[in-house]
Amino acid sequence: MGDKFIKTMGAKLINTGSRGKLYEIDLKDDPDKVARYVKVKDASTAREYYLRVPPAIKTASEAVAWT
């Protein structure tokens, strides 16, 4: 889905770093109540991915390091 995923789910950008962007999606039926995704670019193919990270992560840099 790419960028359409973020728009469809109503995600909000919460942090931008040099290696990615961190988004948050409200999920009222999820035990964590939110889902966080970091948008990263594969350096070898230039493809972009959204990877789910734990909700306690606060920055895009921290999210990339976690992955």
N, C-alpha and C positions, 0 to 999 in steps of 0.2 A: 504493500500500500504506500510505502514511502511517506512523503509529506502529507498525503491525504489522510493517513492514520492520525496524525497530530490534530488536524482540523476536524476530522470526524469525531474524535473522542473529546474534543474541547480542551485540549491540553494547554497549560500555561507555561511559558518560559520562566524558569526560576533562577538560572545562572548560565553564563557563557564563559568559557575558558578557551585557551589557545588550542586545545585538542578536541573540543566538543561543546555541545549545548545540552543542558539538563532541563527536562520538562517534567511537569507533574499533572496527573490526571486524578480527579476526585472519583472515588469508587465507593459509594455508600454501602454496597453489599459485600465488600471485601473486608476481611479482618483488620487489615492495615489501614483501611479507609482511603488510602491514596496509592497510586502506582507512580514510580519515577522511572523515566527512560532517558538514557543518554544517547544523543545522536553523534555518531562517529563516522569518519571516512576511512575506508581501507586504502592505505597508501599505495598498494600494488595495483589495485584495479580502479580506484577512484569511486567505487560504489559506496553509498551511504546506508547506514544501518541504525536502527533504534534498538538498544539493548536495555532490558529491564534491570534495574539495580535496586538495592534495599532502600526503603523509604527514609532511613536515617541519614543517608548521604545528602550532603548540603551543597556541594559544588560539582561542576562538570569535571574538573581535574580529579577530584576524589573518585567520581564515578568511573572515569576512564582507568584510573589506577586499580580500582576494585575488579574491573573486568579482566 
